[in-house]
């Protein structure tokens, strides 16, 4: 399965550069957690302060299960807390919603 999600960053160039620095190598324990959840590939793209994620998963992947795994993992919670300092919800996101699942509208 392929999922596309969007999120905004705090519109501050220094913070955005710091955010990108955190993602250049990634933390091994975070990468391992992502893979354990069934994510087989993940890419992040940025334009201005908008992020776009492409996430490919195995057939058993579940957002609910990944969220439960993340809540139970202190290292992931530490990472999410740090990343939250750089992130802000999309203008029409639901309360507490970070990454918003995008709807596919075209495929060639």
C-alpha positions in Angstrom: 0.0 0.0 0.0 1.1 3.6 -0.6 -0.1 6.5 1.6 0.6 10.2 1.1 0.5 12.6 4.0 1.0 16.3 4.6 2.1 18.5 7.5 3.4 22.0 7.9 6.5 23.2 9.6 7.0 26.3 11.7 7.7 29.0 9.1 11.2 29.8 10.3 14.1 29.0 7.9 16.6 28.2 10.7 14.1 25.8 12.3 13.4 24.2 9.0 17.1 23.7 8.3 17.5 22.1 11.8 14.5 19.8 11.1 16.1 18.7 7.8 19.4 18.1 9.6 17.6 15.7 12.0 16.4 13.8 9.0 19.7 13.5 7.1 20.7 10.3 8.8 17.8 9.5 11.0 18.0 7.8 14.3 18.5 4.0 14.0 15.9 3.2 16.8 13.3 5.4 15.0 14.0 3.8 11.6 13.7 0.3 13.2 10.4 1.2 14.8 9.0 2.4 11.5 10.1 -0.8 9.8 8.6 -2.9 12.6 5.2 -1.3 12.0 5.2 -2.6 8.4 6.5 0.5 6.6 8.8 -0.7 3.7 9.7 2.7 2.3 9.3 6.3 3.4 10.2 9.5 1.7 9.8 13.1 2.9 9.6 16.1 0.6 9.4 19.8 1.4 8.3 22.9 -0.4 8.5 26.1 1.7 7.1 25.1 5.1 4.9 22.2 3.7 6.0 18.6 4.1 4.8 15.7 2.0 5.4 12.1 3.0 5.1 9.0 0.8 4.9 5.9 2.8 4.8 2.4 1.4 3.7 -0.5 3.6 3.2 -4.2 3.7 -0.3 -5.5 3.5 -0.6 -5.9 7.3 0.1 -2.3 8.0 -2.4 -0.4 10.2 -2.2 3.3 11.3 -3.9 2.3 14.6 -1.3 -0.4 15.3 1.6 1.9 14.4 0.1 4.6 16.7 -0.1 2.1 19.6 3.5 0.9 19.0 4.7 4.5 18.9 2.9 5.3 22.2 4.6 2.3 23.9 8.1 3.2 22.7 9.9 5.9 24.8 12.4 6.6 22.0 9.7 7.3 19.5 7.9 9.5 22.1 11.2 11.4 22.6 11.6 11.8 18.8 8.0 12.9 18.3 8.3 15.4 21.1 11.4 16.9 19.5 9.8 16.9 16.0 6.7 18.6 17.4 8.8 21.7 18.2 9.3 22.2 14.4 5.9 21.1 13.2 2.5 22.7 13.1 -0.9 21.3 11.9 -2.3 22.0 8.5 -4.8 24.9 8.6 -7.8 22.5 8.5 -6.4 19.6 10.5 -8.5 18.2 13.3 -7.5 19.0 16.9 -4.4 16.9 17.8 -3.9 15.8 14.2 -0.3 16.1 12.8 0.2 14.3 9.6 -2.9 14.4 7.4 -3.7 11.6 5.0 -4.1 12.9 1.5 -6.6 11.7 -1.0 -5.4 10.5 -4.4 -7.1 12.3 -7.2 -5.1 11.3 -10.3 -2.8 8.6 -11.5 -1.1 8.3 -14.9 
